[in-house]
Amino acid sequence: MINYIQLYKIRKRVKRILKEKIEDEELATTKKSCVGCVADEISWEIYYLLKEENK
């Protein structure tokens, strides 16, 4: 079953991270660094959200 509250929290943080990266022009470097950077940030945020949820 999907936890929609958790899904909303993840989506909210991901949007915030992407907006920050765009404002800082970090997404305009190269395709690989762009994708890797965003993927790392999103992965860590999701990890910490899941970790908080399990406590």
VENLINHU-V584635 format. One record per helix or strand. SS is the DSSP state (H for helix, E for strand). FROM is the first residue (numbers start at 1). TO is the last residue. If there is no record, write none. Layout:
BEGIN
ss->{SS | SS}
from->{FROM | FROM}
to->{TO | TO}
END
This chain:
BEGIN
ss->{H | H}
from->{4 | 31}
to->{23 | 54}
END
